[in-house]
């Protein structure tokens, strides 16, 4: 980056002092993370930082320096303030002031030092109270910044009213328990108007995941605490608690209020027995031993038998105490899951929506109210689609009515930042998403309730949702996919037209992320059960998202995301690379390559050349290439330049393409025996019996990488499965089609047979066979496989073992060498954006092309686009067959391969080169320039062009 401070100093910018303080603060912050000692940190909303940078004409992400004045930034902590006080009696200036939002992640804010905060505070008056996030403690083994505060539910016995209460509190995770207890002591003395609290201690319940109500009942029953006192010197973050876990506060008045309950086994037995015999009375319960779930009484067990079972479960620690249920009065008591009824259905649905679990077992196909426990199938959600349709009609398509149902279901989860915790709740979310008539509205509404819930799903829940989406018919999945895609495109359109810059608001980032997370559920489901063409998921408008230098801006965000540098991170589409156009991803890969080239040159202090320069002997092309690529000290990520011995010319692209064509043609020829033709000579594959020097396979891998980074397409017939293996994708049976159709159809035939005798008559065993140069070879697919016959019972195992052997194990030595060579050139995060099929397109080009795309993108020098001569020329090209059109491309560019993006992305120029001449057409292949004379008539043009194409070989440098 240019020295911004020097530029500002020379221009005497009024913002020079601010920027100096900010830059110095950044350096001091990084230094403080590596040193011992205390340092005070503040959170500043990222929105403010972005607006401030834009205001002072400074944007680090795209390295711009503009002179236009900008609007002053908004409130400094506008994204971090929340007036929902968890402990109202904490003074606002107190270290543990909890009048803030519980931060979801580091994307919302930037961490700065006090000096930077004070600078902003002095220069910008629109400021809210800051958030201090902690001092470092010398006792910490590793240094971290705890931006999120730990939040607990505290249970305490009020000395005044003699009753148990619960209250929510949050505290700096970097605090010692002792410091917190001192704070709590002062707080409760002020709150309860007491002066006799001598001390406070904190108990951690033995059943750490019991909810507060259950713990209060336990304490009321035993008058003691079933848990342990926390060590005063441990840190809060060492509790490793889940959000809102319970702690018990114990006041020392004259004596301590609570004592330890020792009879845990006896108490646990009584507690578990009560649940197994009486239950909680709820219609849905997750506790396996609850009466509604265990089925002990249905099996005829007596009470003594059940008591013995409970004792064994406790002794073997098989009880999931975290799922323990408790009976409590609720407005949904005695309600059944929603099904079609004759009474007030809307009112009943509103009541049902007060419970996520109860709603989650509603709309069930083949519903039976007498079935007992409502078990959810992880493979099939069993949705009554007809009932959903009738419910939409019943609600009269009123968005607001449906929105009230959503609020009843999920608003509390959103406000308390609580995740969905079970399959019943997850099925409730899935149900909401099946109301297609409301889907656009609920995903676009301002409060983002559903998108917030989706954004907070863990990977297991996302996978479970995708499995349920597998059961949808094709038209249903397409409907959901198109609605979500349309919303994403609308959001992209709104953001790219933002008055300042896109994704300045945190809510906009969250909305886009939520939509993409749901979009990824649909995409994942489609991978498992293919119903939609994968290309339909690509969102082409991503390329136009940023106003300027889109690929560079996106790459910067991509880097920050991968490196977890949240300071300037907003959002990257690369999280969802399957939705990005391949042309855009290829530009990101090229940027990554250039960045690495620059880093390599900088680390070498300019001692090494900036290019990988090869001097190639045409008659000894392989050995001269191997020798120089092995010995060069220059990183292979640097640009490649090729010079042929005794040939003049500067490599501007032509000699490089010629080098790749010649060497790959030689390496894959049958004479070398490294590859074998397969599938009627349509592709080539590794020769398992190759005796070639291993370095040759490594050389091919390097050439694949070099061609990728130097934008040279290779004319090599490798199947897609090779590139899928390079990308570590899971190999499937379908991958055999392109490589060996005979084997693939053989498996299909074997799988279709229903007669066991016919399968056995085939004489197959668990061994694989292949032929090289007319000789047959055999290998066992598993130990003694040649002695194990293939039957109907084990044929699927045989097929899977054979595929793994054929595509992986049989050629592992050859592929590993090629892969190692490829990885010496290509590494980093950029290559991970591509599927194997996309990598194939980048390296060997597209299989088809349209010459009219080339005509549309062509520029002219000396000719007019609409002239009769040029129109005749293109009609002549269009009349050529496919092979001659490829020859024309080769003649003009030195390659007949079609780049990603098609011919419309190619820069091609037709330049006038004389008039009334006998000279043949020629080309500057390095620059994709066709030198076309203007002949006296059309017949001469046709004749001269035919001669040139018939004799086209290599390239000409003029």
N, C-alpha and C positions, 0 to 999 in steps of 0.2 A: 504494500500500500504506500502511496505517496506520503511524504512527511507533511501531514495536515497542519501540524502546529507551526511549522516554518511558513507555510503558505498564509495561514491566518495572521502570523506575526508580521509578515511583509505587507499584507493588505490592511493591517491595523483593524482587524475585525473587532466589533464590540463584544463578541462572544469568545474572544481569545482566552480570557481568564477562566470563564466557565468550562470551556473545553479542556484547558490545562488541568484544572482541578479534577475533572471527570477522568481524564486519561491517567493522571498521577494516581488517583484513587483506585483505578483498575489495577495498576501495577502493584500498588501497596496491598490490595486485597489478595492478589495471587501470592504475593510474598508472605502475607500473614497466614495463609493456609499451610505453609511449609514450616513455620516457626512456632515455637512454644510461646506461651504467654496469652494474656487476654486481649481481645479486640472486640469492639462493639459493632454490631451489624444492623442494618436496617433493610426493610423491604420497600422497594419502590415499584409501583405498578408499571408493567411493561408498556402499557398504553401511553403513560406519561413519557417514558424514555423515547419511544418512537416519535411522539409528537414533538418532543424537545429537539431531537436530532433533526427532524425535518424543519423545525423553526429556525435552527441555527445553520441551515444549509449544509448539514453534515449527515451522511448516511453511510455508515461503515459497510453495510451489507453489499452495496453496489458501487462503493467507492466514488460517489458523486460529490461534486462541489458546485453548488449553484448559488447565484447571487440574489435570487428573488427572495423577498421577505415572506415569512410564513406566519400563520396564525399562532398566537401563544398557546402553549399546551393547557389541557384541562386540569382538573383537580388531580393532585399528585398521587393520591391513593384511591382514586375513584373506583378501582376494581377490587379493593381490599377491605372496604368498610362495610360493616353490617351492624345494625343497631339491636340485634337480638342478644342481649347480655346474658351470658350463662351464669355469671356470678355478679349480680348487679352491685354488690357492695364492695367490689374491688375499686379502689380509686382509679380514675382514668389515667393518671400518670404512673401507676404502679407497674413494676416489671412484669407482673403476671396479668396485666389487663386483658380480659377475655372478651372485650367488646369488638371482636373481629370475626371474620369468616374463617371457617376451617378450610384451609387451602387444599384443593384437590391435587395439585401438582406444581412443578416449578415453572410451568409455562406462563403463569399469571404475573410473575414478578421478576425483578432483577435485584440482586443483593449488592448493596453499596456500603461504603464506610460512612461514618458519622460526618466527616468533613464534606463529603459529596452531598449528603442529605441536607446539611446546614446551608450549603451553597444554593441548592434548589429552593430551600425554604426562604432564603433571603431575597431571591430574585423573582420568585413567583408566589404571589400572595394567596392564590386559590389553593389552600392546602388543608388537609385533614390531619388529625393526630397520626403520627407515624407508628410503625410496628417495630419494636426491637426484638430480635430473634435470638439473642443470647451471647454470652461470653464463652470463650473456650476455657476448659478446665484442665489444669496440668495433669490431673489423674487419668484423663482419657488416653487410651492406648493408641487410638487413631483419631485424627482430626476430621470432624464433619460439621456441616452446618445443618441444624435441624429447623427447617423452615416450617414444618407442620408441628402443631402442638398436640401433645397427647391429651386425649379426652376420656374422662371416666365418669361413671355414676357412683356418687358417694352415698353410703348409707350411714346414718348416725342416729343416736338416741338423744332426743331433746331433753336436757336436764329440767326444763321448765314444765313441759306438758307430759313428760314421761312416755312419749310415743316415738316410734321409729319413723324416720323420714328419709327421703332420697332426693338428691340434687345433682345436677350435672356440673362438672367443673373441668377446665382444661388447664394445662400447665406446660411450661417450656420443657421439652424432652431432655434438654441438657442440664436439668436441675438435679441436685441431690435430693433424696427423700427427706433428709434432715431439714434442708432449706424450705421444702414445701410444707413440712409439718409446722415449722415456725410461722409461716405465712397463714396456714389454716388456723392455728391457735389464735393469732391476732384477729383474723376474719370472724371466727365464730364468737369470740368475746364481744366484738362490736355488734355483731348481728343479733346475738341472743342477750345482749346487755348483761353479760356475766363477767365477774372479775376473779373468779376462783378456778379457772382452768389452769392447772399447773403444767400440764403437758398434753401432747397428743401423740398417739401412735396409729399406724395404719396396718390393718389386717388384710391379707390377700386370701380370699376364700379358697378352700381346698378344691371345690368344684368351680373352677375359674370361669366357666361359661354359663353358670346359672344366671338367670335374669334377676333383676332387683326384687321383684315381687316374691319369687320363690325363696330368695335368701332371707327376706324379711319374715316370711312364714317360718323358715327354719329357726331363725333367732328367737322369734316369739315362742316357738314350741320348746326349744331347748334352753333358752335364756343364756346360751353360750354361743361362741363363734367357732365354726368348724373351719379353721384355717391357721395361718401362721403370720406372725408379725414381721413386717418388712425391715430389713437391715437399713439403718439410717444413712449408711454411706454408699448405698447403691444408687445408680442413676435412674431417672424415670424411664429412659428409653430401654434400660435393661429389663424392664418388666415384660417387654415384647407383647404388650396387650393388644387385643383387638379394640377397635373403636367402641367406646361406651362400655367396656368391661367394668365390673363392679369392684369397688374397694370399700372396706368398712372402717369408719373413723371412730376411734376410741378415745373419749375424754378422760383425763385423770383429774378428778375433782378432789375428794379426800382419798378415795380409792379409784382404781380403774373401773370403768363401767362393765367391761366384758372380760370373761375368762375363756380359756381354750376348751372346746368340747372334745373330750377324749374318746367317747364311745361311738366312734365313727362307723364301725362295722355293724353294730346293733342298729344304729340310726339308719344307715343305708338300707339294711334289710327291711326295716319297717316302711321306709319311704318307697322302696321298689315294690314291696308286696302290696302296698296301698294302690299303686299305679296299675299293677297287674290285675288286681281284683275289682277295683272300683273304676279306674280310668279317669280321664279328664272330662268326659262328656262331650267333647268336640266332635264335629263331623269329620274333620281331617286332623290327623296327629302324626308327627314324625317319629315319636319315641317308639322304638320297636317293641318294648315291653308293655306299652299301654294296653289296656283291656281291648280297645278297638282293633289293635293290630296283632296281639300275640296268639289268639285263638286257643288258649289253654282250656277254657271252659267248654268250647265246642268239641275239643278232643276228649272230654270226659275226665280231665284231671281234677283231683280233689284239692282242697286248700292246702293240705300238708304237702302234697306233691309240688304244688306251685311254690310253696315256701322253700322247699329244697332246691328247686330250679333257680330261684332268686339268689340263694346263698352261693350256689356254684358259680353263677354269672358274676357275682361280686368278687368272689375269691379269685377267679380267673381274669378279673379286670376286663370283662367283656361288655360292660354296661356303658352306653354312650350317654354319659351324664349331660353333655352339652345339648342333647336333644330333649332333656327332661321337660315334660309338659306340666301345666298347672291349670286347675279349674278356676275360671274367673267369669263373672257376669258380663254379658255382652249383648248388644242389640241384635246380634245375629244368632243368638242361642235358639235352638230348635228350628232353624231354617235349613231347607234342603238346597242342593245345587240348583241353579236356574234351568228349568225346562219349560216347555210350552204349557201354559195353564190358562184357565178361563177367567181368573180374577185379575185384578189390577197388575198387569205384567210390568209396566214401567216402574211403578212404585216398588215392586218386588225386586226388580233388577237393581234399582238404586240401593236397596237395603243389602242385597248380596254383595254389591261393590264395596261395602265397608270392610270386607275381608278378602285379602289377596288369595288366601288358601281356598276359601269357599268359592270364589269366582273361578279359581284355577281348576276346579273339578266340575264346573258347569259346562253347558253346551257339549255334553259328552254323547257320542254315538251309542246307541243301544243302552241308554241309561236305565238302571234298575235301582230304585230307591231302597230296596231291601238287600242290596248286595253286600252290606257291611262296610269294611274298609275300602276307601276309594284309592286304588293303586294306580299310579300313572305309568304308562308304558314309555320307556325311553326311546323306543324305535318308532312308535306310532302314537301321535297325540289324540287320535280317535275323535276328530272334530265333527260335530253335526253341522255341516255346511248349510243345510236347509234351514235349520233353526236360526243360524246367524243371519241368513237372508231375511227370514220373517221378522227377526228382531229389528233389522234396519228399517223395514217397512213400518213396524210398530212404533219406532222412534220418529217416524215421519221424516227421515233424512235430516233431522235437526242436529247440526254440528254442536250446538251449545249443550244439548241434552247429553250427547255422547261425551263431550268434554267433561261434564260433571262426573260421569262414571269414571273417567280416567283420573280426575282429581281425587275422588274417593279412594281409588286403588293405590295411586303412586305418589301423591303429593307429599305425604309424610316421609316416605322413603327419600324423596328428593331433598326436602328441607333438612332432614337429619343426616344426609349423606350416608345412608345405609344401603348396602347392596341387597339384591335379591338373595335369599338364603336357602331356598329349596325348590324342588321341581314343581310344586303346586304354584308357587309365585312365578316361576319362569313360564309355566303353561298359561298363566293369566296374561303375561306379556304377549305370548304367542297368539292367544285368542284375540287380543286387541288388534294385532297386526293382520288378522284375517278379516276384519271388517273393512274390506277394500273400498267401499263407498265413502268411508271416512278417512282413509289412509293419508291422502294428500293433505287434508286439513290438519290432522293430529301431528303430522311430521313438520308442518309449516307454521304451526301456531307459535305465538311469541314466547310463551313460558317454557317451551322445549321440555316438557315433562317426560314424554316418551323417549326423546333423543338423549336426555340426561341419563335415564335408566339404562338405555342401550350402551351409552358411552362407558358406563361403569361396570359392565358385564366382564367377568373374567374369561379366560380362554376356554375353559371347560364349558361354561354356559353358552358361549358363542358357538362352540362345536355342537352342543346339544340342540340349540335352536336350528342350526343348519340341518341336523338329522331330521328334525320334525318337518322342515321345509321340503325334505326329500319326498314326502308323501303327497305333495301338491301335484295336480295335473299340470301339463305344460302351459296351458293358457293361463292358469292361476299364477304360476311362477313368473311368466312373462308380464302379467299385469302388475305384480309387485315390483319387478325389476324396472319397468318403464316409468312407474310413478316416482321411484327413488332417483332414477337417473335424471328425470326431468327436474326434480327439485335440486339436485346437485348442479346441473347446468344453469338453472336460474340463479343459484347462489354464486356460482362462478361469474356469471354475467353481472350481477349486482356488485360483487367485490372488485372486478376489474375496472368498473366505472366509479369506484370510490373517489371522493373529492381529494383526499390526501394520499392514501395508499391502501392497498387491500389488507384485510385481516388486522386492522388496528384495534378493533374491539374484541375483547375476550369472548363475548357471547357469539360473535361471528365465527371465531375459530372453533368454539364448541359445537356450533350448529353444523359446520362443514364436517367436523370429525365424527359427530353422531350419525350424520347421513352416510358417510363412507363406512362406518362400522356396520350399519345395517346392510349397506350395499355388499359388504364383504361376506355377510351371512348368506345372502342370496348367491353370491359367487361361489362360496364354499359348498353350498348345497348342490349347485350345478356341476361342480367337479365330481361330487359323489354320485349324482344321478343326472347324467347329461341330458338336458332338455333345450338349452339355449346355446346358440353359437357363441363361442368365447369372444369373438370380435365384437359382439353386441354390447359387451361390458365396457368397451373403450370409450372414453370421454375426450373427444378431440379438442374441445374448447380449453382444456388444460394448457395447451400451447399458447393461448392468448391471455392467460390469467394475469400475468404481470405486464405493466405498460412498456417497460424497456428491459432488454437483456434478460428475457424470461428464463432461459436455460441457466444462466449464471446465478440468478437470484435463487432459483429452485435448488441448484447444486449447493449453494451456501447453506440453505435450510436443511438439506439432506445431510451434509457434513455435521452440522450442529446436532441433529437428531441422533446420528450414529455415535457421535462422541459424547453425547449427553451434556452438551454445553448449552444450558438453557438460557443463558444471559440474553441472547438475541434471537432465540428460537421462537417461531410462531406456529408454523405448520408446513409439512412437506407432503406432497402428493406421492412421494416415493414409498411411503408406508403402504400404499395401495398400487404398486407398480403394474399390476395386471389391468388396471383401468387407464394407464397412460399410453398414449400413442408411441409406437416404437421409434418413430423419427425423433421425438422429443427425448426419449431415453438414450438414443444413440448420441445425441448432442451432449448429454450429461456425461456419458462415458468418455467422450473426447475431451471435455473440460477436465475431468479427473486425470486423464492422461497428461494433459498439459501442466496441471498443477504438480503432478509427481515429477515431470521433467524439470520443472522450475526448481522444485525442492532438491532434486539430485544435483543440479548444476550449482545451486547455492551451497549445498553441503560439501561439494568438491572444490569450493572457492575458485571456480573457473579454470581449474587445472585440466579438466577433461573437455573434449569437444562436445558441442551441443547436438551432434548427430551421430547415429550409428552408420558409419561409412563402410561400404563393402566394395572391394575391387574384385570383380568376378571374371574368371576364365570360362568362356562359353563351353570349351571342350572338357572342362573339369569342374563343372558348376557345383556339384554336391560337395566335393572335398574342399574346394576353396571357400564355400559358404560355411561349412562346419568349422574349419580352422579359424576363420575370422570371428565367427559368433562365439566360439569357445574362448578365444584369447582376448577379446575386447574388454576394456575396463569401463566402457561407457554403458550405462544402463540401457537395456533393450527397450525400455519405455520411451526412449528418445526417438525423434523422427528418423526414418531410414532414408539413406541416399545410396544409390547404386551406380557404379561406373564399370562398364565392361572393358576388359583389357584391349588396348589398341583401337578403341572406338572413341570418337570425339563426341562431345555433347555434355550438357549440364542436366542432371536429373531434376526435372520439374514434374515428374510423375510417370513419364513414358518408360524409361529404362527400368524403373521400379516395378511397373506392371509386367514388363517383359521378363524380368528376373523371376517373379513369382510364377508366371505361366510356365516358364521353361523348367524350373526346378521341381515344381509339383507334378508336372507331366512326367518327369523322369522318375521321381520317387514312387509314384503309384503305378508305374508300368509293371506288367506281369514279369518282366525280365528280372526285377529286383526281388520278386516273391514276397513282398511285405504285405500285400493285399490280394484278395481273391475276388473275382467278379461274382456277383450274386443276383438272384432274381432276374434271370435272362439278361444279364449284363447291364441292368439299369443302375445298380449301385456297386460299390466295392466295400469289402469288410476285411478285418484283420485275418491274416493267415496264422492259425494256431501252431503250424509247424515251421514258421519262419526261422531261418538261420542267419538273418541279417544282423549286422552290428547293432546293438541296442541304441547307440547314439543316433541312428537314422530315425527311429521312432520319436526320440526326443526332439530331433531337428524338425520333424513335421509339426509337432506340438508348438515349437517356437515360431514356425512359419505361420501357423494359424493365428497365434497371438500378434505377431508382427503385422500381418495383413489386417487384423481387426483395428489395431492402433494407427495404421497408416492408410486406412480407408481404401484398401485394394481388395477387390473381390476375386476369389479363387475359383477356377474352373476345375472342381474336384467333386466326384459323385459319392460323397459320404452320406449315409442315411441319417435321418433325424435322430435316431436312437444314440448315435455317437455324441451329438451335441447335448442331448438330455443327460447322458452320463457325465459329460464335462460340467454340467450344471447341477450334478448330484440329484437329479430328479428320480423318483421311483419308476423303475422300468415295469411296463405292463405288457400283457399278452398282445395288445393291439400294435405294439412296437415291432412285432415280427412281420407284420403285413408288408412293409416296404422292403424288408431285408430278405425274408424267406417266405413267400406266399404258400409254397408247397407244405412247409411245416405247419404254418398257421391253419390252413384248411384241414390238415390232418388232425389237428387238435379239435377243430370244430366237429369233424366226423366222429371222432372218438367220444366226444361229450354227448352227442346226439343219440348214441346207441342205447337201446333198452334191453337187448338180449345179452345176458351174461356170457352165454356160450360163444356168441359172435365176437365179443371183446377178447375173450381168452384165445379164440382162434387166430387172432392177429399176431400172436406170438411175441408181444411186446414185453420187455423187462425194464427194470429201473436202471437202464444204461443209455448213454447217448452215443450217437455215431455221426461221423462227418468224413468227408472225402477231400483229399488234397492231391492234385496231380494224379488222379486215377487210383489212389490207394486209400483204403478204408481204415479208419481209426475208431476205437471204442473206449469209453470211460464210464465208470459207475457213477450214477447220480447220488447214491448213498452206499454205505458199506455193503459189499456182496450184492450190489444191485443187479448184476447180471443173472443172479439166481432167484430174484423176486419177480414173479409175473405181475403184469398190470391187469387189474380187474375193475369191475364197475365200482367197487367199494373204494379203491385207492387211486383211481384214474386222475382225480383232481390233484392229488398230491404229486403224482407223476408229471402232470402238465406243468405245475408250478416249479418243481425241481428242474425240469428240462429247460424252461425259459431262463431261470437263473443261471443254469450251467452254460447254456448257449450264448447268452448275451453278456454274462459277467465272468464266471469262473474260467471258462474255456480260453478267453482272450485277456485275462487279467494282467498278465505280464506285459503284453504289447500295449494295452490301453494305459496302464500305469506309467509307462515310459512316455507315451504321448502326452498324457495329462500333466506329468511333471514338467515337460518342456513348455506346455501351454501356460502353466502357473508361474514359470519363471518370468514370463512377460506380462501376463494379465493377472492382476490381483486387486484387492480393494473392494469397496462396497458397490461401485458402479456396475460391475459385471453381474451382481446379484439381482439386478432389476430385470434381467431377461430370462425368459423361459428358454428351454433347449431349442424349441422351434424358432424363436426369435433370434437366438445366437446363430443358428444356421443361416437365417436370412442376412444377418450382418456380415457373415464370412463368405458365403457363396452366392448371395443375392436372391432375388425373387425368381420363381420358375417361369413366370409369364410377363409379358409387357404389352403396351399399346403404343404404337408409333405416333398416334395422334397426341399423346401426352408430350412427346418430344417436340412435335411441331408447335404446340401451345407455349412451351417454355423457351423456344429458340430466339436468340437475338441476331440481328443482321448488321453487317458492316459493308456498305456499298450497294446493298439491295434494299428494296422496299418489301415489307411483309406481304402486301396484297398484289404484288406485280404478277403478271401472267407467267413469267419465267419461273418464279418461285413456286407458284401454284402448280405448274406442270411438274417441277422437281419433286414436290411432295406427293403428287398423285403417282409418280413413277415409283417412289419409295413404298407407298401403300400397296402397290400392285405386286411387290416382291413376295415370295413365299417366306415362311418363318425363318428358315435357315439362312436365306439371303439377307433378310433384315438383320439377323444376328451378325452376319458378316459385315454389313454396313456399319453397325455399332462398333465392331472390332476395328474396322478401317479408320473410323473417326476418333476413337477414344483409346484404342489399344486393349479394349476388353469388351466381351460380349455379355458380361454379367450385368444384371439390373440391380441398382442400389436400393436400399430401403427408402421407401417413399415413391418408388417408381421413376419413370423417365421424366415426370414433371418436376422432380427435384434436381435434375441434372442441369448444370450450366453448359449450354451448347451454343456455339456461334457459327454462322455461315458467313464467310468473308469473301468478297469479290476478289478474284485473283486473275486479272487480265481479261481481254476481250478479243474475240476472233482469233483465238490461238489454238494450236494443236496440242498444247500441254494437257496432261491428264489431271483430273482432280487429285488433290493431296490433302494431308492433314497434319496439324500440330497436335499429336495425340496427348502431349503433356497438358495442353490447355483446352482440349475438346473443341478444337477449331477446325472446321472443314473449309479448305481453300478451294473454292468453286469458280472456275472461269465462266464467263458468259459467252457460250458458244453461239454461232450464227443461226442455228436452228435446233429444234427439239430433237431431231433424229441424232445429231451429233452428240448432244448431251446424254442421250440414252446409251449410245455406243461407248462413249468415253467412260461413263460411270460403270458400265458393265465390265470393261477391261480392267478398271481399277479394282473392282470388287473381286473379280476372278483371280487377280494376282496379289491380293492383299495378304501380306505375311509380315509379321513383326510390326514395325512402326517407322515413321520417318521423322527426323529432326531437321527443321529447316531454319 
